[in-house]
């Protein structure tokens, strides 16, 4: 169901899946172009969760997706506030709320009032920033080499793969890390079998966020939804 929610930057679009009571998951998509590549996977996960009796929300945060707020006017705080705002009404209704994040989406749910956080291939901000630098370097004129201060000395939005990003956002991004068990609450990390980073579980599947075009993987979506639903049950539903 198409829905919306209120933020301090205005109303934002949100997809709502599953029952109107019981536990609910809010999905945080990765930043920038990766969000487009995995949106179909996220929708498939949400639909599979609904079949298991778990509700979910897929919000567009300010500056991302279909938001009317220009990205260049946004900071990480706007993205994080969007995830927190998306669940306010659910919290007011007494529902238990869980974060489901993909890649750099794990940087966006750290301020939300969540009962637990499930993370798929979480990234820290420094890793995201390195990826943005590689994209920017590949598009630079021959002979141009980006130094360590490539974003620090900018006084205007920096264009990367068609996205105009505020230098302050990039600086803040370099310091951001995902929520961990040490921060409190239930945390579960799932990674693909090809990922050598530690995780609670490694699963078979292709890294859709690296493909040139948006794609989905029904088998992976089903597997991940099963894992999420089972995990929510162990957290107390």
Secondary structure by P-SEA (a helix, b strand, c coil): ccccccccccbbbbbbbcccccbbbbbbccccaaaaacaaaaaaaaaaaaaacbbbbbcccccccccccccccccaaaaaaaaaaaaaaaaaabbbbbbbbccccccccccccccbbbbcccccaaaaaaaaaaaaaaacccccccccccccccccccccccccccaaaaaaaaaccccccccccbbbbbbccccccccccccccccccccccccccaaaaaaaaaaaaaaaaaacc
